[in-house]
Each structure stands twice: as structure tokens, then as C-alpha cells.
Amino acid sequence: MGIFSVLAPATIRGYVFVESMNPDRLDEVVRGIRRARGVAKGETSLQEIEHFLTPKPIVSGIMEGDIVELVAGPFKGEKARVQKIDEAKEEITVELFEAMVPIPITVRGDHVRVIQKEKEEK
């Protein structure tokens, strides 16, 4: 077939980058894919798509003071305020709202979902 790699970035909906030796054969391949509308032919450099290939830290969109909901673990469903972020370990220290005693709890970054940003409260 002559296809070496396929990249479908989550940030660009509906587009797929294909590395191929024979771009003319892509039309035949696309015909067999449901809901594929066509091929936008062209070349792109590695520098243009390199930012899609580097992983972002899980905690990149979370800031101190944000209100989050725990989506996994023993405190699933609880709401908490972010106290500290450790980007190296991708861990977040939160303080639960409904706890009798404010105890800091450290959870993984993918175990929380941001409900409200800190800026919106002010």
C-alpha cells in the first residue's frame, strides 16, 4: 500500500495526516473508509506537525484554586479545591469541601475534572 504512518490529532477534528510514498493511491484507500469525504492533497513538514506528537502534561489545564471533581478513587464524586500541583509527578493536592477536617489529599492528575476555574470566582 505504501502508507508509513497515520496521525489523527484530537485538536483538529475531521482531519487525518497520512505519510505515504504514493499519494495517488490514497484516493483508492479513502474510498473504502466510511464517512470520509475526500483527500486534501499536499505536503507538510515535520516542524508543522511536531507539536501534535509531543505529549502535554495531564495537569497542564489545572491551576491552584480551581474547583475540581474527583472522578476516580475512594473519593469519587467529591468536590475539592486545588491546593498544589506537581507537574513532574502529574499529581494534584486537593482539599475536600465536605470533609469535617481539612486534610490535603494527593491524587493523580487524570483523576480530576475541572468544574470551575479560579478566575471565575473573583
Jmol script that loads the backbone (N, CA, C; Angstrom):
load data "model"
ATOM      1  N   MET A   1       0.827  -1.180   0.000  1.00  0.00           N
ATOM      2  CA  MET A   1       0.000   0.000   0.000  1.00  0.00           C
ATOM      3  C   MET A   1       0.874   1.246   0.000  1.00  0.00           C
ATOM      4  N   GLY A   2       1.992   1.233   0.697  1.00  0.00           N
ATOM      5  CA  GLY A   2       2.896   2.379   0.700  1.00  0.00           C
ATOM      6  C   GLY A   2       2.582   3.419   1.756  1.00  0.00           C
ATOM      7  N   ILE A   3       1.790   3.082   2.782  1.00  0.00           N
ATOM      8  CA  ILE A   3       1.476   4.020   3.858  1.00  0.00           C
ATOM      9  C   ILE A   3       2.389   3.704   5.037  1.00  0.00           C
ATOM     10  N   PHE A   4       3.112   4.734   5.500  1.00  0.00           N
ATOM     11  CA  PHE A   4       4.074   4.538   6.581  1.00  0.00           C
ATOM     12  C   PHE A   4       3.516   4.924   7.946  1.00  0.00           C
ATOM     13  N   SER A   5       2.745   6.007   8.009  1.00  0.00           N
ATOM     14  CA  SER A   5       2.203   6.428   9.302  1.00  0.00           C
ATOM     15  C   SER A   5       0.914   7.209   9.100  1.00  0.00           C
ATOM     16  N   VAL A   6       0.101   7.190  10.162  1.00  0.00           N
ATOM     17  CA  VAL A   6      -1.173   7.900  10.168  1.00  0.00           C
ATOM     18  C   VAL A   6      -1.263   8.653  11.491  1.00  0.00           C
ATOM     19  N   LEU A   7      -1.646   9.933  11.426  1.00  0.00           N
ATOM     20  CA  LEU A   7      -1.770  10.771  12.614  1.00  0.00           C
ATOM     21  C   LEU A   7      -3.148  11.419  12.609  1.00  0.00           C
ATOM     22  N   ALA A   8      -3.913  11.207  13.670  1.00  0.00           N
ATOM     23  CA  ALA A   8      -5.244  11.813  13.817  1.00  0.00           C
ATOM     24  C   ALA A   8      -5.251  12.641  15.098  1.00  0.00           C
ATOM     25  N   PRO A   9      -4.816  13.905  15.034  1.00  0.00           N
ATOM     26  CA  PRO A   9      -4.753  14.721  16.250  1.00  0.00           C
ATOM     27  C   PRO A   9      -6.142  15.052  16.787  1.00  0.00           C
ATOM     28  N   ALA A  10      -6.263  15.044  18.099  1.00  0.00           N
ATOM     29  CA  ALA A  10      -7.560  15.311  18.731  1.00  0.00           C
ATOM     30  C   ALA A  10      -7.964  16.771  18.598  1.00  0.00           C
ATOM     31  N   THR A  11      -6.998  17.653  18.417  1.00  0.00           N
ATOM     32  CA  THR A  11      -7.311  19.079  18.342  1.00  0.00           C
ATOM     33  C   THR A  11      -7.828  19.509  16.979  1.00  0.00           C
ATOM     34  N   ILE A  12      -7.620  18.712  15.952  1.00  0.00           N
ATOM     35  CA  ILE A  12      -8.120  19.022  14.608  1.00  0.00           C
ATOM     36  C   ILE A  12      -9.132  17.945  14.246  1.00  0.00           C
ATOM     37  N   ARG A  13     -10.407  18.248  14.493  1.00  0.00           N
ATOM     38  CA  ARG A  13     -11.453  17.252  14.233  1.00  0.00           C
ATOM     39  C   ARG A  13     -11.660  17.069  12.746  1.00  0.00           C
ATOM     40  N   GLY A  14     -11.778  15.816  12.334  1.00  0.00           N
ATOM     41  CA  GLY A  14     -12.115  15.509  10.953  1.00  0.00           C
ATOM     42  C   GLY A  14     -10.939  15.411  10.005  1.00  0.00           C
ATOM     43  N   TYR A  15      -9.736  15.602  10.489  1.00  0.00           N
ATOM     44  CA  TYR A  15      -8.563  15.524   9.621  1.00  0.00           C
ATOM     45  C   TYR A  15      -7.623  14.427  10.090  1.00  0.00           C
ATOM     46  N   VAL A  16      -6.999  13.767   9.122  1.00  0.00           N
ATOM     47  CA  VAL A  16      -6.027  12.714   9.389  1.00  0.00           C
ATOM     48  C   VAL A  16      -4.827  12.972   8.494  1.00  0.00           C
ATOM     49  N   PHE A  17      -3.635  13.004   9.082  1.00  0.00           N
ATOM     50  CA  PHE A  17      -2.403  13.151   8.313  1.00  0.00           C
ATOM     51  C   PHE A  17      -1.883  11.759   7.976  1.00  0.00           C
ATOM     52  N   VAL A  18      -1.525  11.545   6.704  1.00  0.00           N
ATOM     53  CA  VAL A  18      -1.051  10.243   6.250  1.00  0.00           C
ATOM     54  C   VAL A  18       0.296  10.427   5.573  1.00  0.00           C
ATOM     55  N   GLU A  19       1.274   9.633   5.993  1.00  0.00           N
ATOM     56  CA  GLU A  19       2.587   9.623   5.344  1.00  0.00           C
ATOM     57  C   GLU A  19       2.591   8.470   4.348  1.00  0.00           C
ATOM     58  N   SER A  20       2.826   8.809   3.080  1.00  0.00           N
ATOM     59  CA  SER A  20       2.733   7.792   2.038  1.00  0.00           C
ATOM     60  C   SER A  20       3.763   8.059   0.950  1.00  0.00           C
ATOM     61  N   MET A  21       4.266   6.978   0.366  1.00  0.00           N
ATOM     62  CA  MET A  21       5.173   7.113  -0.777  1.00  0.00           C
ATOM     63  C   MET A  21       4.401   7.429  -2.050  1.00  0.00           C
ATOM     64  N   ASN A  22       3.177   6.946  -2.150  1.00  0.00           N
ATOM     65  CA  ASN A  22       2.380   7.127  -3.355  1.00  0.00           C
ATOM     66  C   ASN A  22       1.073   7.847  -2.992  1.00  0.00           C
ATOM     67  N   PRO A  23       1.058   9.186  -3.011  1.00  0.00           N
ATOM     68  CA  PRO A  23      -0.148   9.923  -2.617  1.00  0.00           C
ATOM     69  C   PRO A  23      -1.346   9.671  -3.536  1.00  0.00           C
ATOM     70  N   ASP A  24      -1.117   9.253  -4.755  1.00  0.00           N
ATOM     71  CA  ASP A  24      -2.227   8.991  -5.671  1.00  0.00           C
ATOM     72  C   ASP A  24      -3.046   7.781  -5.226  1.00  0.00           C
ATOM     73  N   ARG A  25      -2.428   6.842  -4.545  1.00  0.00           N
ATOM     74  CA  ARG A  25      -3.142   5.650  -4.067  1.00  0.00           C
ATOM     75  C   ARG A  25      -4.070   5.964  -2.894  1.00  0.00           C
ATOM     76  N   LEU A  26      -3.873   7.115  -2.265  1.00  0.00           N
ATOM     77  CA  LEU A  26      -4.710   7.475  -1.124  1.00  0.00           C
ATOM     78  C   LEU A  26      -6.176   7.622  -1.526  1.00  0.00           C
ATOM     79  N   ASP A  27      -6.437   8.084  -2.743  1.00  0.00           N
ATOM     80  CA  ASP A  27      -7.823   8.204  -3.207  1.00  0.00           C
ATOM     81  C   ASP A  27      -8.520   6.851  -3.172  1.00  0.00           C
ATOM     82  N   GLU A  28      -7.811   5.804  -3.581  1.00  0.00           N
ATOM     83  CA  GLU A  28      -8.386   4.459  -3.564  1.00  0.00           C
ATOM     84  C   GLU A  28      -8.626   3.979  -2.134  1.00  0.00           C
ATOM     85  N   VAL A  29      -7.696   4.281  -1.256  1.00  0.00           N
ATOM     86  CA  VAL A  29      -7.821   3.856   0.140  1.00  0.00           C
ATOM     87  C   VAL A  29      -8.986   4.585   0.811  1.00  0.00           C
ATOM     88  N   VAL A  30      -9.126   5.868   0.538  1.00  0.00           N
ATOM     89  CA  VAL A  30     -10.176   6.667   1.172  1.00  0.00           C
ATOM     90  C   VAL A  30     -11.562   6.220   0.723  1.00  0.00           C
ATOM     91  N   ARG A  31     -11.692   5.733  -0.476  1.00  0.00           N
ATOM     92  CA  ARG A  31     -12.989   5.254  -0.963  1.00  0.00           C
ATOM     93  C   ARG A  31     -13.546   4.127  -0.101  1.00  0.00           C
ATOM     94  N   GLY A  32     -12.685   3.354   0.512  1.00  0.00           N
ATOM     95  CA  GLY A  32     -13.131   2.242   1.345  1.00  0.00           C
ATOM     96  C   GLY A  32     -13.438   2.632   2.786  1.00  0.00           C
ATOM     97  N   ILE A  33     -13.249   3.893   3.148  1.00  0.00           N
ATOM     98  CA  ILE A  33     -13.486   4.348   4.519  1.00  0.00           C
ATOM     99  C   ILE A  33     -14.839   5.057   4.590  1.00  0.00           C
ATOM    100  N   ARG A  34     -15.685   4.616   5.494  1.00  0.00           N
ATOM    101  CA  ARG A  34     -17.000   5.238   5.663  1.00  0.00           C
ATOM    102  C   ARG A  34     -16.851   6.657   6.201  1.00  0.00           C
ATOM    103  N   ARG A  35     -17.701   7.531   5.747  1.00  0.00           N
ATOM    104  CA  ARG A  35     -17.785   8.925   6.171  1.00  0.00           C
ATOM    105  C   ARG A  35     -16.561   9.748   5.817  1.00  0.00           C
ATOM    106  N   ALA A  36     -15.673   9.232   5.001  1.00  0.00           N
ATOM    107  CA  ALA A  36     -14.528  10.017   4.531  1.00  0.00           C
ATOM    108  C   ALA A  36     -14.983  10.806   3.315  1.00  0.00           C
ATOM    109  N   ARG A  37     -14.773  12.104   3.341  1.00  0.00           N
ATOM    110  CA  ARG A  37     -15.306  12.955   2.282  1.00  0.00           C
ATOM    111  C   ARG A  37     -14.326  13.198   1.153  1.00  0.00           C
ATOM    112  N   GLY A  38     -13.059  13.068   1.397  1.00  0.00           N
ATOM    113  CA  GLY A  38     -12.103  13.304   0.335  1.00  0.00           C
ATOM    114  C   GLY A  38     -10.698  13.449   0.866  1.00  0.00           C
ATOM    115  N   VAL A  39      -9.804  13.825  -0.031  1.00  0.00           N
ATOM    116  CA  VAL A  39      -8.394  13.961   0.300  1.00  0.00           C
ATOM    117  C   VAL A  39      -7.966  15.381  -0.028  1.00  0.00           C
ATOM    118  N   ALA A  40      -7.354  16.057   0.930  1.00  0.00           N
ATOM    119  CA  ALA A  40      -6.747  17.364   0.698  1.00  0.00           C
ATOM    120  C   ALA A  40      -5.268  17.101   0.458  1.00  0.00           C
ATOM    121  N   LYS A  41      -4.883  17.063  -0.795  1.00  0.00           N
ATOM    122  CA  LYS A  41      -3.507  16.693  -1.130  1.00  0.00           C
ATOM    123  C   LYS A  41      -2.553  17.838  -0.825  1.00  0.00           C
ATOM    124  N   GLY A  42      -1.373  17.457  -0.450  1.00  0.00           N
ATOM    125  CA  GLY A  42      -0.338  18.433  -0.155  1.00  0.00           C
ATOM    126  C   GLY A  42       0.716  17.824   0.747  1.00  0.00           C
ATOM    127  N   GLU A  43       1.764  18.580   0.940  1.00  0.00           N
ATOM    128  CA  GLU A  43       2.845  18.128   1.807  1.00  0.00           C
ATOM    129  C   GLU A  43       2.960  19.067   2.990  1.00  0.00           C
ATOM    130  N   THR A  44       3.421  18.525   4.092  1.00  0.00           N
ATOM    131  CA  THR A  44       3.672  19.318   5.284  1.00  0.00           C
ATOM    132  C   THR A  44       5.006  18.884   5.873  1.00  0.00           C
ATOM    133  N   SER A  45       5.657  19.806   6.536  1.00  0.00           N
ATOM    134  CA  SER A  45       6.953  19.478   7.130  1.00  0.00           C
ATOM    135  C   SER A  45       6.743  18.901   8.530  1.00  0.00           C
ATOM    136  N   LEU A  46       7.760  18.247   9.023  1.00  0.00           N
ATOM    137  CA  LEU A  46       7.701  17.660  10.357  1.00  0.00           C
ATOM    138  C   LEU A  46       7.548  18.751  11.417  1.00  0.00           C
ATOM    139  N   GLN A  47       8.139  19.912  11.185  1.00  0.00           N
ATOM    140  CA  GLN A  47       8.046  21.014  12.144  1.00  0.00           C
ATOM    141  C   GLN A  47       6.601  21.495  12.305  1.00  0.00           C
ATOM    142  N   GLU A  48       5.790  21.406  11.259  1.00  0.00           N
ATOM    143  CA  GLU A  48       4.406  21.868  11.334  1.00  0.00           C
ATOM    144  C   GLU A  48       3.522  20.936  12.163  1.00  0.00           C
ATOM    145  N   ILE A  49       3.842  19.657  12.198  1.00  0.00           N
ATOM    146  CA  ILE A  49       3.008  18.715  12.960  1.00  0.00           C
ATOM    147  C   ILE A  49       3.703  18.204  14.223  1.00  0.00           C
ATOM    148  N   GLU A  50       4.882  18.715  14.504  1.00  0.00           N
ATOM    149  CA  GLU A  50       5.648  18.235  15.654  1.00  0.00           C
ATOM    150  C   GLU A  50       4.922  18.478  16.981  1.00  0.00           C
ATOM    151  N   HIS A  51       4.192  19.592  17.101  1.00  0.00           N
ATOM    152  CA  HIS A  51       3.503  19.875  18.364  1.00  0.00           C
ATOM    153  C   HIS A  51       2.363  18.892  18.628  1.00  0.00           C
ATOM    154  N   PHE A  52       1.873  18.193  17.608  1.00  0.00           N
ATOM    155  CA  PHE A  52       0.871  17.148  17.821  1.00  0.00           C
ATOM    156  C   PHE A  52       1.503  15.884  18.394  1.00  0.00           C
ATOM    157  N   LEU A  53       2.796  15.705  18.185  1.00  0.00           N
ATOM    158  CA  LEU A  53       3.483  14.479  18.579  1.00  0.00           C
ATOM    159  C   LEU A  53       4.032  14.525  20.003  1.00  0.00           C
ATOM    160  N   THR A  54       4.212  15.734  20.563  1.00  0.00           N
ATOM    161  CA  THR A  54       4.740  15.845  21.916  1.00  0.00           C
ATOM    162  C   THR A  54       3.584  15.810  22.910  1.00  0.00           C
ATOM    163  N   PRO A  55       3.637  14.927  23.895  1.00  0.00           N
ATOM    164  CA  PRO A  55       2.526  14.819  24.852  1.00  0.00           C
ATOM    165  C   PRO A  55       2.486  16.012  25.806  1.00  0.00           C
ATOM    166  N   LYS A  56       1.278  16.464  26.124  1.00  0.00           N
ATOM    167  CA  LYS A  56       1.094  17.536  27.098  1.00  0.00           C
ATOM    168  C   LYS A  56       0.929  16.906  28.475  1.00  0.00           C
ATOM    169  N   PRO A  57       1.411  17.590  29.509  1.00  0.00           N
ATOM    170  CA  PRO A  57       1.185  17.059  30.854  1.00  0.00           C
ATOM    171  C   PRO A  57      -0.309  17.034  31.176  1.00  0.00           C
ATOM    172  N   ILE A  58      -0.742  16.056  31.928  1.00  0.00           N
ATOM    173  CA  ILE A  58      -2.151  15.907  32.274  1.00  0.00           C
ATOM    174  C   ILE A  58      -2.644  17.101  33.077  1.00  0.00           C
ATOM    175  N   VAL A  59      -1.780  17.672  33.894  1.00  0.00           N
ATOM    176  CA  VAL A  59      -2.183  18.756  34.787  1.00  0.00           C
ATOM    177  C   VAL A  59      -2.011  20.134  34.154  1.00  0.00           C
ATOM    178  N   SER A  60      -1.791  20.214  32.853  1.00  0.00           N
ATOM    179  CA  SER A  60      -1.489  21.494  32.219  1.00  0.00           C
ATOM    180  C   SER A  60      -2.632  22.493  32.289  1.00  0.00           C
ATOM    181  N   GLY A  61      -3.890  22.059  32.271  1.00  0.00           N
ATOM    182  CA  GLY A  61      -5.010  22.992  32.286  1.00  0.00           C
ATOM    183  C   GLY A  61      -5.537  23.304  33.671  1.00  0.00           C
ATOM    184  N   ILE A  62      -4.893  22.810  34.705  1.00  0.00           N
ATOM    185  CA  ILE A  62      -5.378  22.971  36.075  1.00  0.00           C
ATOM    186  C   ILE A  62      -4.487  23.966  36.804  1.00  0.00           C
ATOM    187  N   MET A  63      -5.122  24.877  37.548  1.00  0.00           N
ATOM    188  CA  MET A  63      -4.376  25.882  38.308  1.00  0.00           C
ATOM    189  C   MET A  63      -4.747  25.787  39.783  1.00  0.00           C
ATOM    190  N   GLU A  64      -3.887  26.326  40.643  1.00  0.00           N
ATOM    191  CA  GLU A  64      -4.177  26.355  42.074  1.00  0.00           C
ATOM    192  C   GLU A  64      -5.405  27.223  42.307  1.00  0.00           C
ATOM    193  N   GLY A  65      -6.296  26.748  43.143  1.00  0.00           N
ATOM    194  CA  GLY A  65      -7.524  27.475  43.438  1.00  0.00           C
ATOM    195  C   GLY A  65      -8.720  27.006  42.633  1.00  0.00           C
ATOM    196  N   ASP A  66      -8.497  26.211  41.596  1.00  0.00           N
ATOM    197  CA  ASP A  66      -9.603  25.687  40.791  1.00  0.00           C
ATOM    198  C   ASP A  66     -10.443  24.724  41.625  1.00  0.00           C
ATOM    199  N   ILE A  67     -11.724  24.662  41.300  1.00  0.00           N
ATOM    200  CA  ILE A  67     -12.612  23.697  41.938  1.00  0.00           C
ATOM    201  C   ILE A  67     -12.725  22.503  41.004  1.00  0.00           C
ATOM    202  N   VAL A  68     -12.451  21.315  41.540  1.00  0.00           N
ATOM    203  CA  VAL A  68     -12.438  20.099  40.728  1.00  0.00           C
ATOM    204  C   VAL A  68     -13.371  19.063  41.341  1.00  0.00           C
ATOM    205  N   GLU A  69     -13.725  18.089  40.516  1.00  0.00           N
ATOM    206  CA  GLU A  69     -14.485  16.930  40.990  1.00  0.00           C
ATOM    207  C   GLU A  69     -13.601  15.709  40.810  1.00  0.00           C
ATOM    208  N   LEU A  70     -13.526  14.882  41.825  1.00  0.00           N
ATOM    209  CA  LEU A  70     -12.745  13.651  41.732  1.00  0.00           C
ATOM    210  C   LEU A  70     -13.570  12.633  40.956  1.00  0.00           C
ATOM    211  N   VAL A  71     -12.981  12.057  39.910  1.00  0.00           N
ATOM    212  CA  VAL A  71     -13.713  11.137  39.037  1.00  0.00           C
ATOM    213  C   VAL A  71     -13.280   9.689  39.216  1.00  0.00           C
ATOM    214  N   ALA A  72     -12.316   9.439  40.089  1.00  0.00           N
ATOM    215  CA  ALA A  72     -11.860   8.074  40.337  1.00  0.00           C
ATOM    216  C   ALA A  72     -11.300   7.990  41.754  1.00  0.00           C
ATOM    217  N   GLY A  73     -11.164   6.785  42.227  1.00  0.00           N
ATOM    218  CA  GLY A  73     -10.589   6.567  43.545  1.00  0.00           C
ATOM    219  C   GLY A  73     -11.644   6.533  44.638  1.00  0.00           C
ATOM    220  N   PRO A  74     -11.205   6.462  45.895  1.00  0.00           N
ATOM    221  CA  PRO A  74     -12.153   6.330  47.007  1.00  0.00           C
ATOM    222  C   PRO A  74     -13.015   7.572  47.238  1.00  0.00           C
ATOM    223  N   PHE A  75     -12.583   8.731  46.747  1.00  0.00           N
ATOM    224  CA  PHE A  75     -13.340   9.969  46.935  1.00  0.00           C
ATOM    225  C   PHE A  75     -14.097  10.365  45.672  1.00  0.00           C
ATOM    226  N   LYS A  76     -14.424   9.403  44.843  1.00  0.00           N
ATOM    227  CA  LYS A  76     -15.117   9.658  43.579  1.00  0.00           C
ATOM    228  C   LYS A  76     -16.426  10.410  43.828  1.00  0.00           C
ATOM    229  N   GLY A  77     -16.636  11.485  43.048  1.00  0.00           N
ATOM    230  CA  GLY A  77     -17.842  12.293  43.172  1.00  0.00           C
ATOM    231  C   GLY A  77     -17.705  13.474  44.118  1.00  0.00           C
ATOM    232  N   GLU A  78     -16.646  13.523  44.905  1.00  0.00           N
ATOM    233  CA  GLU A  78     -16.431  14.623  45.849  1.00  0.00           C
ATOM    234  C   GLU A  78     -15.891  15.846  45.113  1.00  0.00           C
ATOM    235  N   LYS A  79     -16.223  17.024  45.639  1.00  0.00           N
ATOM    236  CA  LYS A  79     -15.697  18.275  45.099  1.00  0.00           C
ATOM    237  C   LYS A  79     -14.575  18.751  46.003  1.00  0.00           C
ATOM    238  N   ALA A  80     -13.571  19.392  45.384  1.00  0.00           N
ATOM    239  CA  ALA A  80     -12.413  19.830  46.154  1.00  0.00           C
ATOM    240  C   ALA A  80     -11.792  21.059  45.506  1.00  0.00           C
ATOM    241  N   ARG A  81     -10.941  21.745  46.276  1.00  0.00           N
ATOM    242  CA  ARG A  81     -10.199  22.892  45.768  1.00  0.00           C
ATOM    243  C   ARG A  81      -8.733  22.494  45.623  1.00  0.00           C
ATOM    244  N   VAL A  82      -8.121  22.871  44.508  1.00  0.00           N
ATOM    245  CA  VAL A  82      -6.724  22.530  44.234  1.00  0.00           C
ATOM    246  C   VAL A  82      -5.825  23.389  45.118  1.00  0.00           C
ATOM    247  N   GLN A  83      -4.939  22.752  45.872  1.00  0.00           N
ATOM    248  CA  GLN A  83      -4.006  23.444  46.750  1.00  0.00           C
ATOM    249  C   GLN A  83      -2.610  23.533  46.139  1.00  0.00           C
ATOM    250  N   LYS A  84      -2.170  22.432  45.503  1.00  0.00           N
ATOM    251  CA  LYS A  84      -0.802  22.376  44.973  1.00  0.00           C
ATOM    252  C   LYS A  84      -0.779  21.465  43.763  1.00  0.00           C
ATOM    253  N   ILE A  85       0.086  21.789  42.792  1.00  0.00           N
ATOM    254  CA  ILE A  85       0.221  20.984  41.577  1.00  0.00           C
ATOM    255  C   ILE A  85       1.676  20.574  41.431  1.00  0.00           C
ATOM    256  N   ASP A  86       1.915  19.287  41.244  1.00  0.00           N
ATOM    257  CA  ASP A  86       3.259  18.763  40.987  1.00  0.00           C
ATOM    258  C   ASP A  86       3.290  18.282  39.542  1.00  0.00           C
ATOM    259  N   GLU A  87       3.808  19.142  38.647  1.00  0.00           N
ATOM    260  CA  GLU A  87       3.809  18.807  37.221  1.00  0.00           C
ATOM    261  C   GLU A  87       4.768  17.675  36.896  1.00  0.00           C
ATOM    262  N   ALA A  88       5.847  17.531  37.662  1.00  0.00           N
ATOM    263  CA  ALA A  88       6.811  16.468  37.385  1.00  0.00           C
ATOM    264  C   ALA A  88       6.184  15.090  37.611  1.00  0.00           C
ATOM    265  N   LYS A  89       5.444  14.941  38.701  1.00  0.00           N
ATOM    266  CA  LYS A  89       4.800  13.662  39.008  1.00  0.00           C
ATOM    267  C   LYS A  89       3.387  13.578  38.447  1.00  0.00           C
ATOM    268  N   GLU A  90       2.869  14.691  37.895  1.00  0.00           N
ATOM    269  CA  GLU A  90       1.496  14.799  37.389  1.00  0.00           C
ATOM    270  C   GLU A  90       0.495  14.461  38.485  1.00  0.00           C
ATOM    271  N   GLU A  91       0.731  15.044  39.665  1.00  0.00           N
ATOM    272  CA  GLU A  91      -0.149  14.851  40.809  1.00  0.00           C
ATOM    273  C   GLU A  91      -0.690  16.196  41.277  1.00  0.00           C
ATOM    274  N   ILE A  92      -1.865  16.150  41.891  1.00  0.00           N
ATOM    275  CA  ILE A  92      -2.522  17.353  42.379  1.00  0.00           C
ATOM    276  C   ILE A  92      -2.886  17.124  43.841  1.00  0.00           C
ATOM    277  N   THR A  93      -2.603  18.117  44.685  1.00  0.00           N
ATOM    278  CA  THR A  93      -3.015  18.062  46.079  1.00  0.00           C
ATOM    279  C   THR A  93      -4.280  18.899  46.215  1.00  0.00           C
ATOM    280  N   VAL A  94      -5.346  18.275  46.705  1.00  0.00           N
ATOM    281  CA  VAL A  94      -6.640  18.949  46.832  1.00  0.00           C
ATOM    282  C   VAL A  94      -7.112  18.895  48.278  1.00  0.00           C
ATOM    283  N   GLU A  95      -8.066  19.781  48.590  1.00  0.00           N
ATOM    284  CA  GLU A  95      -8.694  19.789  49.899  1.00  0.00           C
ATOM    285  C   GLU A  95     -10.192  19.619  49.685  1.00  0.00           C
ATOM    286  N   LEU A  96     -10.760  18.570  50.245  1.00  0.00           N
ATOM    287  CA  LEU A  96     -12.174  18.259  50.046  1.00  0.00           C
ATOM    288  C   LEU A  96     -13.059  19.300  50.725  1.00  0.00           C
ATOM    289  N   PHE A  97     -14.170  19.653  50.072  1.00  0.00           N
ATOM    290  CA  PHE A  97     -15.113  20.620  50.634  1.00  0.00           C
ATOM    291  C   PHE A  97     -15.914  20.030  51.787  1.00  0.00           C
ATOM    292  N   GLU A  98     -16.392  18.817  51.649  1.00  0.00           N
ATOM    293  CA  GLU A  98     -17.320  18.246  52.611  1.00  0.00           C
ATOM    294  C   GLU A  98     -16.647  17.460  53.730  1.00  0.00           C
ATOM    295  N   ALA A  99     -15.347  17.588  53.860  1.00  0.00           N
ATOM    296  CA  ALA A  99     -14.646  16.887  54.936  1.00  0.00           C
ATOM    297  C   ALA A  99     -14.776  17.683  56.237  1.00  0.00           C
ATOM    298  N   MET A 100     -14.924  16.989  57.352  1.00  0.00           N
ATOM    299  CA  MET A 100     -15.030  17.654  58.654  1.00  0.00           C
ATOM    300  C   MET A 100     -13.731  18.373  59.001  1.00  0.00           C
ATOM    301  N   VAL A 101     -12.627  17.701  58.734  1.00  0.00           N
ATOM    302  CA  VAL A 101     -11.310  18.265  58.996  1.00  0.00           C
ATOM    303  C   VAL A 101     -10.611  18.451  57.651  1.00  0.00           C
ATOM    304  N   PRO A 102     -10.117  19.662  57.360  1.00  0.00           N
ATOM    305  CA  PRO A 102      -9.459  19.870  56.060  1.00  0.00           C
ATOM    306  C   PRO A 102      -8.129  19.115  55.979  1.00  0.00           C
ATOM    307  N   ILE A 103      -8.140  18.018  55.238  1.00  0.00           N
ATOM    308  CA  ILE A 103      -6.951  17.189  55.069  1.00  0.00           C
ATOM    309  C   ILE A 103      -6.534  17.263  53.606  1.00  0.00           C
ATOM    310  N   PRO A 104      -5.276  17.621  53.333  1.00  0.00           N
ATOM    311  CA  PRO A 104      -4.831  17.617  51.934  1.00  0.00           C
ATOM    312  C   PRO A 104      -4.689  16.188  51.412  1.00  0.00           C
ATOM    313  N   ILE A 105      -5.230  15.950  50.227  1.00  0.00           N
ATOM    314  CA  ILE A 105      -5.192  14.631  49.595  1.00  0.00           C
ATOM    315  C   ILE A 105      -4.491  14.777  48.259  1.00  0.00           C
ATOM    316  N   THR A 106      -3.534  13.906  47.983  1.00  0.00           N
ATOM    317  CA  THR A 106      -2.815  13.932  46.712  1.00  0.00           C
ATOM    318  C   THR A 106      -3.392  12.865  45.794  1.00  0.00           C
ATOM    319  N   VAL A 107      -3.806  13.302  44.585  1.00  0.00           N
ATOM    320  CA  VAL A 107      -4.386  12.393  43.595  1.00  0.00           C
ATOM    321  C   VAL A 107      -3.686  12.598  42.262  1.00  0.00           C
ATOM    322  N   ARG A 108      -3.824  11.619  41.385  1.00  0.00           N
ATOM    323  CA  ARG A 108      -3.251  11.734  40.044  1.00  0.00           C
ATOM    324  C   ARG A 108      -4.023  12.775  39.251  1.00  0.00           C
ATOM    325  N   GLY A 109      -3.361  13.395  38.294  1.00  0.00           N
ATOM    326  CA  GLY A 109      -3.976  14.453  37.503  1.00  0.00           C
ATOM    327  C   GLY A 109      -5.134  13.996  36.653  1.00  0.00           C
ATOM    328  N   ASP A 110      -5.137  12.734  36.231  1.00  0.00           N
ATOM    329  CA  ASP A 110      -6.235  12.251  35.400  1.00  0.00           C
ATOM    330  C   ASP A 110      -7.428  11.777  36.231  1.00  0.00           C
ATOM    331  N   HIS A 111      -7.343  11.892  37.558  1.00  0.00           N
ATOM    332  CA  HIS A 111      -8.454  11.500  38.427  1.00  0.00           C
ATOM    333  C   HIS A 111      -9.350  12.678  38.781  1.00  0.00           C
ATOM    334  N   VAL A 112      -9.089  13.859  38.196  1.00  0.00           N
ATOM    335  CA  VAL A 112      -9.907  15.036  38.493  1.00  0.00           C
ATOM    336  C   VAL A 112     -10.444  15.651  37.209  1.00  0.00           C
ATOM    337  N   ARG A 113     -11.572  16.349  37.368  1.00  0.00           N
ATOM    338  CA  ARG A 113     -12.163  17.100  36.265  1.00  0.00           C
ATOM    339  C   ARG A 113     -12.440  18.505  36.789  1.00  0.00           C
ATOM    340  N   VAL A 114     -12.004  19.525  36.045  1.00  0.00           N
ATOM    341  CA  VAL A 114     -12.189  20.908  36.475  1.00  0.00           C
ATOM    342  C   VAL A 114     -13.659  21.285  36.323  1.00  0.00           C
ATOM    343  N   ILE A 115     -14.235  21.784  37.402  1.00  0.00           N
ATOM    344  CA  ILE A 115     -15.622  22.244  37.379  1.00  0.00           C
ATOM    345  C   ILE A 115     -15.667  23.755  37.204  1.00  0.00           C
ATOM    346  N   GLN A 116     -14.807  24.465  37.949  1.00  0.00           N
ATOM    347  CA  GLN A 116     -14.817  25.919  37.915  1.00  0.00           C
ATOM    348  C   GLN A 116     -13.388  26.422  38.053  1.00  0.00           C
ATOM    349  N   LYS A 117     -13.032  27.356  37.173  1.00  0.00           N
ATOM    350  CA  LYS A 117     -11.698  27.939  37.227  1.00  0.00           C
ATOM    351  C   LYS A 117     -11.633  28.959  38.354  1.00  0.00           C
ATOM    352  N   GLU A 118     -10.445  29.184  38.873  1.00  0.00           N
ATOM    353  CA  GLU A 118     -10.248  30.088  39.994  1.00  0.00           C
ATOM    354  C   GLU A 118     -10.589  31.524  39.602  1.00  0.00           C
ATOM    355  N   LYS A 119     -10.328  31.936  38.370  1.00  0.00           N
ATOM    356  CA  LYS A 119     -10.567  33.309  37.910  1.00  0.00           C
ATOM    357  C   LYS A 119     -12.049  33.658  37.918  1.00  0.00           C
ATOM    358  N   GLU A 120     -12.923  32.692  37.662  1.00  0.00           N
ATOM    359  CA  GLU A 120     -14.357  32.946  37.555  1.00  0.00           C
ATOM    360  C   GLU A 120     -14.991  33.312  38.897  1.00  0.00           C
ATOM    361  N   GLU A 121     -14.359  32.947  39.992  1.00  0.00           N
ATOM    362  CA  GLU A 121     -14.934  33.214  41.307  1.00  0.00           C
ATOM    363  C   GLU A 121     -14.786  34.662  41.718  1.00  0.00           C
ATOM    364  N   LYS A 122     -13.741  35.330  41.285  1.00  0.00           N
ATOM    365  CA  LYS A 122     -13.440  36.696  41.730  1.00  0.00           C
ATOM    366  C   LYS A 122     -14.361  37.701  41.110  1.00  0.00           C
TER     367      LYS A 122
END
end "model"
wireframe off; spacefill off
backbone 0.3
color backbone group
